[in-house]
């Protein structure tokens, strides 16, 4: 019984590791653990959606906790939040939600749900709005990675040729 669940659990756990996420969990789930691409993508999207939910809920609480304990950090964060909000909020309101979805969906280093949680916090998005955007981005990222894996497209050839 455990042997049947273990590939799913490993794929799920890899999908929640920062900077790896579904970019690695889908290929590893398919190529190493023998899951179908669809199974690996669904399990990875569940992991990413969980990160989106807990990240959105907990990040502001972690920042608040840190600000109370370290006054210097409070001043830096308030300045950063104010600058980010003043500089980018109007642009974000126009088409930022779509951009944030595609930012998560791009299977490139430095993009993904963890970075998007920070961006959504800095832009002051409310929980449900942020969670919806992040979840859509995660699902689209899983679809993109699954498509690349299924078709065998060499992503770097598409970018540099």
N, C-alpha and C positions, 0 to 999 in steps of 0.2 A: 504494500500500500504506500509506504513512504517513498519507494522508488518511483512510483507513478507521479507523486506530488512534487518531488524534489526538483525536476527541471523547471516546472512552473514557478516554484518558490525562488529558485536561483535567478531566473529571468526577472521576476518581480523585484527582487532585492537589488539587482544590478540597475534596473531602471530608475531607482531612487538615489543612486550615487551621484553626487554633484559632478558635472562636466562629462559624465559618461551617458547617463540617461538612456533614452531609447536609441541613440546613435550607436551604442554598443550592445545594449540588451537584446535588440531584435536579431542582429547577426549572430550573436553568441547563442541565443535561444534556438535559432534555426540551425546553425552550422555545428554547434558543439553539443547541444542537448536534444537535437532531433525533433524539435517542435516545428509545426508548419509555420510559414511566415505569418499567416493570419492569427494563429494562436499566440505567437511571440509578440505580434503587434498589439493584440488585445490585452495581454498581460502587462506589457510595457506601458500601454496607455493608462491602465488602472494604477500602476505605480506612479506615473507622472501626475495623474489627477489627485492622488493622495498627497503628493508633494505640494501641489498647487493649493489644496485645501489647508493642510497643516502649515505650510509656509506662509500663506496669507493670514491665517489666524495668529500664528505665533511670532512672526517677525516683528510686528509692532510692539508686542509685549516684551520681547527680548531687548529691543531698542530702548523702550521705556525703562526697563530694569537697569540697563547699562548706563543710561543717562542719569538716573538717580544715584548710582554708585560712583560715577566718574563725571564730575561737573565739567571738566575740560571737554569731554566727549559730547556733552549736552550742547555746549556752545558751537562746536564744529558741526554737529548734525543739524542744529537749527539753521545755521548759515547755509549749509548745503541744501537743505530742504527748501528754504526760502529762495535761494538762487535757482534751483532746479524748477521750482514752481513758477517763479516769475519769468524765467527764460523760455520754458518749454510748454507751459500749460495751455496757452492759446493755440499753439501748433498741434498739441496733442488732442485737443477737443475737436479739431477739424477731422483728422483721420488717424489719430493715434492708436485707437483700439485695433484697427485693421493692421497698422504697422506693428503693434505689439504681438498680434497673433502670428504674423509672418516672421517676426524676430525670433519667436520661440520655434516656429516650424523649420527654420533654416538649420539643417544638420551641420553646423559649423562650430568650431571651438569658441567658447565664450558666449554662445547664445543658448537659450534653453530656459527652463522653468525657474531655476534658482535665480538667475540674473533678472528675469522678468518679475519675480516677486519683489526684488529690491527696487526695480524701476517703478512698479505699480505703487509701492510704498512711498517712494520719493514724489510721485505725481499725485498722491493723496486719493487714490481710487478706493471706493468702498468695497467691502468684502465680496458681495455677490457679483458686482461688476468685474472686479479683479478675478475672482474665481472662474467666472464664465469665460473671460478672455483667455486666461491661462489654460483652462481645460480645452478650449477649441484649439489653441496653439499646440498643446501636447498631442491631441488626436491627429492634427494635420501633420505634425512631425513624424508620428508613427506611420502614417500613410505614405509620406515621402520616403522614409527609410525603407519601408516595406516594398515600395515601388522600385527603388534603386536596387534593393537586394533581389527582387523577383526578376527584373529585366537584365540584371548584370551590368548595368551602366556604370562605367568608371567615372565617378563624380569629378575627379580632378581633370580628366580629359574634357569634360563638358566646360569646365571653368577656364582652362588654359589653352585650348586648341581652337 
